[in-house]
Amino acid sequence: MKIIDLRSDTVTHPTSSMYQAMQQAELGDDVFGDDPTTIKLENLAAEITAKENGLLVPSGTMGNLIANLTHCSKGNEVLLGDRSHIFLYEVGGISALGGLFPHVLPTLQDGTMDLNHVEESIRTENIHFPRTGLICLENTHNYCGGLPVSTDYTEQLCELAHRVGLKVHLDGARIFNASIALNVSVRELCKSVDSVMFCLSKGLSAPIGSVLCGSTQFIEAARKNRKMLGGGMRQTGLIAAAGIVALNEMRSRLIEDHQHAKMIADSLAEFNLVKINRESVQTNIIYFNLNAELIEPDKVIEAFYQRNIRFLYLGKSKYRMVTHQDISKEDVLKVVAAVKEILSGLTEQ
Ligand SMILES: Cc1ncc(COP(=O)(O)O)c(C=O)c1O
């Protein structure tokens, strides 16, 4: 019996053409800089994001950390949203390993930060102040329901930053979802930022890896920081081969994941006991709340588990489902049926 695993798009397994590409990949040693498949992936990533160069990294977390370390000096302040992945879920790495000081601004409901607030928060020269070293943006915004952030906003933020000589790093773990949802190219979404990290191992279904892209000078320094963090790997062509397939074959199908997420969100919204903002379901992430005083989270999770459906309880009555390549239309219909059956049962109790 198939498990319908909606915990994250990171659970996706490689496709058969990825396995085939991995088997046939031409390999070298990437620390020596001569793995041809990795070089091919990095060039492709740079082209897609309108940057000069790319760097394959083991994870999104390491890509974001390397970007922060590379753009900043120890003691610098980093401006970022209080709901950003870097602030919430990356173990405080920028402080622990980079000596960087997070200056958090409220993340607005649409995943952005107020531009006036950003401008006011940039430090002026004063003996008492740390130097502002970087501004980080996230697109799509995970905590804000996978909302895509517009090119307009990205450009305004970059214009503001560049005016005072500051750089902008984009956590674009799911930038391809943003591109599909907004119907704009990844190139457009990334062209004004100074660096971008995107993940191969989420909706694009590759087994491992993210790519950090930026100027040639930035990537050269980032490569050294990757080595320092222990992220210099050898026959990375194996990973890169799957990554190339991910970029060439898996991008356009993301629209299906978005449609599937909408179908599930609509079915949840039929129940008064569910709190869900349907407008915020624009990509592949669905957040919803069920009053924990009325319905025990363990029972909800267990009822779906019994039907081979898995998703996450995040605490404080909040749940998350994420659609992806391994969730078919048939699976979605099963989830919709389970939602109806389980939630009707709970309403009647
Ligand atoms: C927005 C965002 N950035 C970064 C990451 C980190 O990626 P990884 O799990 O590959 O470290 C994630 C992971 O879910 C994410 O959602």
The ligand as an SDF file (V2000), in Angstrom:
LIG
                    3D

 16 16  0  0  0  0  0  0  0  0999 V2000
   13.1400   28.2270    2.5110 C   0  0  0  0  0  0  0  0  0  0  0  0
   14.1560   27.1930    2.8650 C   0  0  0  0  0  0  0  0  0  0  0  0
   15.4550   27.5250    2.8680 N   0  0  0  0  0  0  0  0  0  0  0  0
   16.4100   26.6290    3.1590 C   0  0  0  0  0  0  0  0  0  0  0  0
   16.0930   25.3350    3.4670 C   0  0  0  0  0  0  0  0  0  0  0  0
   17.1930   24.3770    3.8550 C   0  0  0  0  0  0  0  0  0  0  0  0
   17.3900   23.3650    2.9480 O   0  0  0  0  0  0  0  0  0  0  0  0
   18.0940   21.9600    3.4010 P   0  0  0  0  0  0  0  0  0  0  0  0
   17.0340   21.1700    4.0660 O   0  0  0  0  0  0  0  0  0  0  0  0
   18.5550   21.3870    2.1060 O   0  0  0  0  0  0  0  0  0  0  0  0
   19.2140   22.3130    4.3150 O   0  0  0  0  0  0  0  0  0  0  0  0
   14.7500   24.9340    3.4760 C   0  0  0  0  0  0  0  0  0  0  0  0
   14.3970   23.5330    3.8180 C   0  0  0  0  0  0  0  0  0  0  0  0
   13.2730   23.1530    3.9190 O   0  0  0  0  0  0  0  0  0  0  0  0
   13.7520   25.8920    3.1760 C   0  0  0  0  0  0  0  0  0  0  0  0
   12.4510   25.5660    3.2020 O   0  0  0  0  0  0  0  0  0  0  0  0
  1  2  1  0
  2  3  1  0
  2 15  2  0
  3  4  2  0
  4  5  1  0
  5  6  1  0
  5 12  2  0
  6  7  1  0
  7  8  1  0
  8  9  2  0
  8 10  1  0
  8 11  1  0
 12 13  1  0
 12 15  1  0
 13 14  2  0
 15 16  1  0
M  END
$$$$
